[in-house]
Amino acid sequence: MKKLIVSLSLFTILFTFLTFLNYELEILENKLEAIDIKNKKLEYDLNFIKAEWGYVNSPKNITSLVNSNFNHKPANLIEIEDFINIVLSKEIK
């Protein structure tokens, strides 16, 4: 009879411990599922941003943006002597 009581007590303790572990496992699975959903959303957003970046950085689009937003005219190159005179005149002042 004593063995039966000890066996039932051990079984009850073990079953309680396994129930607690199962509960903790369910919590972890729910957190993992939420993280997986968030990861998929972030991957989707990243792919969308990459597509937008590819469009914005296309040479055709950059040219049209520059032409529409800037009054860009080609710059005239200066001679090296003129550059040296400009630098030296700023140092004197």
Backbone as JSON Lines, residues from 0, in Angstrom:
{"i":0,"aa":"M","n":[0.83,-1.18,0.0],"ca":[0.0,0.0,0.0],"c":[0.89,1.27,0.0]}
{"i":1,"aa":"K","n":[1.97,1.2,0.75],"ca":[2.88,2.32,0.85],"c":[3.51,2.62,-0.52]}
{"i":2,"aa":"K","n":[3.85,1.58,-1.28],"ca":[4.43,1.75,-2.6],"c":[3.43,2.43,-3.54]}
{"i":3,"aa":"L","n":[2.18,2.08,-3.42],"ca":[1.14,2.67,-4.25],"c":[1.01,4.16,-3.97]}
{"i":4,"aa":"I","n":[1.02,4.53,-2.73],"ca":[0.9,5.95,-2.35],"c":[2.12,6.74,-2.84]}
{"i":5,"aa":"V","n":[3.3,6.17,-2.67],"ca":[4.52,6.84,-3.13],"c":[4.5,6.96,-4.66]}
{"i":6,"aa":"S","n":[4.08,5.91,-5.33],"ca":[4.02,5.93,-6.8],"c":[3.01,6.96,-7.28]}
{"i":7,"aa":"L","n":[1.86,7.0,-6.65],"ca":[0.84,7.99,-7.04],"c":[1.32,9.42,-6.75]}
{"i":8,"aa":"S","n":[2.02,9.6,-5.66],"ca":[2.55,10.93,-5.32],"c":[3.58,11.36,-6.36]}
{"i":9,"aa":"L","n":[4.49,10.46,-6.7],"ca":[5.48,10.77,-7.72],"c":[4.83,11.05,-9.08]}
{"i":10,"aa":"F","n":[3.83,10.24,-9.41],"ca":[3.12,10.44,-10.67],"c":[2.42,11.81,-10.68]}
{"i":11,"aa":"T","n":[1.81,12.19,-9.57],"ca":[1.11,13.47,-9.47],"c":[2.1,14.64,-9.6]}
{"i":12,"aa":"I","n":[3.23,14.51,-8.91],"ca":[4.25,15.56,-8.99],"c":[4.79,15.66,-10.41]}
{"i":13,"aa":"L","n":[5.08,14.52,-11.02],"ca":[5.59,14.51,-12.38],"c":[4.56,15.08,-13.36]}
{"i":14,"aa":"F","n":[3.31,14.69,-13.21],"ca":[2.26,15.19,-14.08],"c":[2.09,16.7,-13.92]}
{"i":15,"aa":"T","n":[2.16,17.21,-12.69],"ca":[2.07,18.65,-12.44],"c":[3.24,19.37,-13.1]}
{"i":16,"aa":"F","n":[4.43,18.82,-12.97],"ca":[5.62,19.41,-13.59],"c":[5.48,19.42,-15.12]}
{"i":17,"aa":"L","n":[5.0,18.32,-15.7],"ca":[4.81,18.27,-17.16],"c":[3.74,19.25,-17.62]}
{"i":18,"aa":"T","n":[2.7,19.44,-16.84],"ca":[1.66,20.41,-17.18],"c":[2.24,21.81,-17.18]}
{"i":19,"aa":"F","n":[3.06,22.13,-16.18],"ca":[3.71,23.43,-16.12],"c":[4.63,23.63,-17.33]}
{"i":20,"aa":"L","n":[5.4,22.62,-17.69],"ca":[6.28,22.72,-18.85],"c":[5.49,22.9,-20.15]}
{"i":21,"aa":"N","n":[4.37,22.21,-20.25],"ca":[3.52,22.33,-21.44],"c":[2.97,23.75,-21.55]}
{"i":22,"aa":"Y","n":[2.58,24.33,-20.42],"ca":[2.08,25.7,-20.42],"c":[3.18,26.67,-20.86]}
{"i":23,"aa":"E","n":[4.38,26.51,-20.34],"ca":[5.5,27.36,-20.73],"c":[5.82,27.18,-22.21]}
{"i":24,"aa":"L","n":[5.73,25.97,-22.7],"ca":[5.97,25.7,-24.12],"c":[4.94,26.41,-25.0]}
{"i":25,"aa":"E","n":[3.68,26.41,-24.59],"ca":[2.65,27.12,-25.35],"c":[2.92,28.62,-25.38]}
{"i":26,"aa":"I","n":[3.37,29.18,-24.26],"ca":[3.69,30.61,-24.22],"c":[4.82,30.91,-25.2]}
{"i":27,"aa":"L","n":[5.86,30.08,-25.19],"ca":[6.98,30.29,-26.09],"c":[6.57,30.13,-27.55]}
{"i":28,"aa":"E","n":[5.7,29.17,-27.84],"ca":[5.22,28.98,-29.21],"c":[4.43,30.2,-29.69]}
{"i":29,"aa":"N","n":[3.61,30.78,-28.8],"ca":[2.85,31.98,-29.17],"c":[3.79,33.16,-29.44]}
{"i":30,"aa":"K","n":[4.81,33.31,-28.6],"ca":[5.78,34.39,-28.83],"c":[6.53,34.18,-30.14]}
{"i":31,"aa":"L","n":[6.9,32.94,-30.42],"ca":[7.6,32.62,-31.66],"c":[6.72,32.91,-32.87]}
{"i":32,"aa":"E","n":[5.45,32.59,-32.78],"ca":[4.53,32.85,-33.88],"c":[4.38,34.36,-34.11]}
{"i":33,"aa":"A","n":[4.29,35.13,-33.03],"ca":[4.19,36.59,-33.16],"c":[5.46,37.16,-33.79]}
{"i":34,"aa":"I","n":[6.61,36.65,-33.39],"ca":[7.88,37.11,-33.96],"c":[7.97,36.73,-35.43]}
{"i":35,"aa":"D","n":[7.49,35.55,-35.78],"ca":[7.51,35.12,-37.18],"c":[6.62,36.01,-38.04]}
{"i":36,"aa":"I","n":[5.45,36.38,-37.53],"ca":[4.55,37.28,-38.26],"c":[5.21,38.64,-38.44]}
{"i":37,"aa":"K","n":[5.85,39.15,-37.38],"ca":[6.52,40.44,-37.48],"c":[7.69,40.38,-38.45]}
{"i":38,"aa":"N","n":[8.42,39.26,-38.44],"ca":[9.55,39.07,-39.36],"c":[9.07,39.08,-40.82]}
{"i":39,"aa":"K","n":[7.96,38.42,-41.1],"ca":[7.43,38.39,-42.46],"c":[7.0,39.79,-42.9]}
{"i":40,"aa":"K","n":[6.39,40.56,-41.98],"ca":[6.0,41.93,-42.31],"c":[7.23,42.78,-42.6]}
{"i":41,"aa":"L","n":[8.28,42.62,-41.8],"ca":[9.5,43.39,-42.03],"c":[10.17,43.01,-43.34]}
{"i":42,"aa":"E","n":[10.16,41.73,-43.69],"ca":[10.7,41.3,-44.98],"c":[9.91,41.91,-46.14]}
{"i":43,"aa":"Y","n":[8.59,41.95,-46.01],"ca":[7.75,42.57,-47.04],"c":[8.09,44.05,-47.17]}
{"i":44,"aa":"D","n":[8.19,44.74,-46.02],"ca":[8.53,46.17,-46.04],"c":[9.91,46.41,-46.66]}
{"i":45,"aa":"L","n":[10.87,45.54,-46.33],"ca":[12.21,45.68,-46.89],"c":[12.2,45.51,-48.41]}
{"i":46,"aa":"N","n":[11.47,44.53,-48.9],"ca":[11.38,44.32,-50.35],"c":[10.71,45.51,-51.03]}
{"i":47,"aa":"F","n":[9.7,46.08,-50.37],"ca":[9.03,47.26,-50.92],"c":[10.0,48.44,-50.99]}
{"i":48,"aa":"I","n":[10.76,48.64,-49.92],"ca":[11.71,49.76,-49.88],"c":[12.81,49.55,-50.93]}
{"i":49,"aa":"K","n":[13.27,48.31,-51.1],"ca":[14.27,48.04,-52.14],"c":[13.72,48.38,-53.52]}
{"i":50,"aa":"A","n":[12.47,48.04,-53.77],"ca":[11.87,48.36,-55.06],"c":[11.76,49.87,-55.25]}
{"i":51,"aa":"E","n":[11.34,50.57,-54.21],"ca":[11.26,52.03,-54.28],"c":[12.65,52.63,-54.51]}
{"i":52,"aa":"W","n":[13.64,52.11,-53.81],"ca":[15.01,52.62,-53.94],"c":[15.52,52.4,-55.36]}
{"i":53,"aa":"G","n":[15.2,51.26,-55.93],"ca":[15.61,50.99,-57.3],"c":[14.97,51.95,-58.27]}
{"i":54,"aa":"Y","n":[13.72,52.32,-58.02],"ca":[13.06,53.28,-58.9],"c":[13.66,54.67,-58.74]}
{"i":55,"aa":"V","n":[13.85,55.09,-57.49],"ca":[14.38,56.43,-57.22],"c":[15.79,56.57,-57.78]}
{"i":56,"aa":"N","n":[16.58,55.54,-57.71],"ca":[17.97,55.62,-58.14],"c":[18.18,55.23,-59.6]}
{"i":57,"aa":"S","n":[17.13,55.07,-60.34],"ca":[17.32,54.77,-61.76],"c":[17.88,56.01,-62.46]}
{"i":58,"aa":"P","n":[18.81,55.83,-63.38],"ca":[19.42,57.0,-64.05],"c":[18.39,57.9,-64.71]}
{"i":59,"aa":"K","n":[17.37,57.33,-65.3],"ca":[16.34,58.13,-65.96],"c":[15.61,59.01,-64.95]}
{"i":60,"aa":"N","n":[15.27,58.44,-63.81],"ca":[14.55,59.2,-62.8],"c":[15.43,60.26,-62.17]}
{"i":61,"aa":"I","n":[16.7,59.96,-61.93],"ca":[17.62,60.95,-61.37],"c":[17.76,62.13,-62.33]}
{"i":62,"aa":"T","n":[17.89,61.84,-63.61],"ca":[18.0,62.9,-64.61],"c":[16.76,63.78,-64.61]}
{"i":63,"aa":"S","n":[15.59,63.17,-64.57],"ca":[14.36,63.97,-64.59],"c":[14.21,64.77,-63.3]}
{"i":64,"aa":"L","n":[14.61,64.22,-62.16],"ca":[14.53,64.97,-60.9],"c":[15.5,66.15,-60.9]}
{"i":65,"aa":"V","n":[16.7,65.95,-61.4],"ca":[17.68,67.03,-61.47],"c":[17.18,68.13,-62.4]}
{"i":66,"aa":"N","n":[16.67,67.75,-63.54],"ca":[16.18,68.74,-64.5],"c":[14.98,69.51,-63.98]}
{"i":67,"aa":"S","n":[14.13,68.88,-63.21],"ca":[12.94,69.57,-62.72],"c":[13.2,70.38,-61.46]}
{"i":68,"aa":"N","n":[14.2,70.04,-60.66],"ca":[14.41,70.71,-59.37],"c":[15.6,71.65,-59.33]}
{"i":69,"aa":"F","n":[16.51,71.55,-60.25],"ca":[17.7,72.39,-60.22],"c":[17.86,73.12,-61.55]}
{"i":70,"aa":"N","n":[18.36,74.31,-61.47],"ca":[18.72,75.04,-62.68],"c":[20.2,74.8,-62.91]}
{"i":71,"aa":"H","n":[20.51,73.61,-63.29],"ca":[21.9,73.19,-63.4],"c":[22.46,73.57,-64.76]}
{"i":72,"aa":"K","n":[23.6,74.22,-64.71],"ca":[24.33,74.53,-65.95],"c":[25.74,74.0,-65.78]}
{"i":73,"aa":"P","n":[26.35,73.55,-66.84],"ca":[27.71,73.02,-66.71],"c":[28.66,74.1,-66.17]}
{"i":74,"aa":"A","n":[29.54,73.69,-65.31],"ca":[30.5,74.61,-64.71],"c":[31.69,74.8,-65.63]}
{"i":75,"aa":"N","n":[32.27,75.99,-65.58],"ca":[33.49,76.27,-66.33],"c":[34.69,75.89,-65.47]}
{"i":76,"aa":"L","n":[35.64,75.24,-66.07],"ca":[36.85,74.86,-65.34],"c":[37.79,76.05,-65.27]}
{"i":77,"aa":"I","n":[38.49,76.16,-64.15],"ca":[39.46,77.23,-64.02],"c":[40.87,76.66,-64.17]}
{"i":78,"aa":"E","n":[41.75,77.51,-64.5],"ca":[43.14,77.09,-64.65],"c":[43.77,76.92,-63.28]}
{"i":79,"aa":"I","n":[44.82,76.12,-63.19],"ca":[45.48,75.86,-61.92],"c":[46.09,77.13,-61.33]}
{"i":80,"aa":"E","n":[46.58,78.04,-62.18],"ca":[47.15,79.28,-61.69],"c":[46.08,80.15,-61.02]}
{"i":81,"aa":"D","n":[44.89,80.18,-61.63],"ca":[43.79,80.95,-61.02],"c":[43.4,80.36,-59.67]}
{"i":82,"aa":"F","n":[43.38,79.03,-59.58],"ca":[43.05,78.37,-58.32],"c":[44.08,78.71,-57.24]}
{"i":83,"aa":"I","n":[45.35,78.67,-57.6],"ca":[46.42,79.0,-56.65],"c":[46.29,80.45,-56.2]}
{"i":84,"aa":"N","n":[45.99,81.37,-57.12],"ca":[45.8,82.77,-56.75],"c":[44.62,82.96,-55.8]}
{"i":85,"aa":"I","n":[43.55,82.22,-56.03],"ca":[42.38,82.3,-55.14],"c":[42.74,81.81,-53.76]}
{"i":86,"aa":"V","n":[43.43,80.68,-53.67],"ca":[43.8,80.12,-52.38],"c":[44.76,81.04,-51.65]}
{"i":87,"aa":"L","n":[45.75,81.56,-52.34],"ca":[46.75,82.44,-51.71],"c":[46.12,83.75,-51.3]}
{"i":88,"aa":"S","n":[45.2,84.28,-52.05],"ca":[44.58,85.55,-51.68],"c":[43.71,85.38,-50.44]}
{"i":89,"aa":"K","n":[43.13,84.21,-50.24],"ca":[42.33,83.96,-49.03],"c":[43.24,83.79,-47.83]}
{"i":90,"aa":"E","n":[44.41,83.25,-48.02],"ca":[45.32,83.07,-46.9],"c":[45.88,84.42,-46.43]}
{"i":91,"aa":"I","n":[46.09,85.35,-47.35],"ca":[46.64,86.65,-47.01],"c":[45.64,87.45,-46.18]}
{"i":92,"aa":"K","n":[44.38,87.37,-46.5],"ca":[43.35,88.11,-45.78],"c":[43.16,87.51,-44.45]}
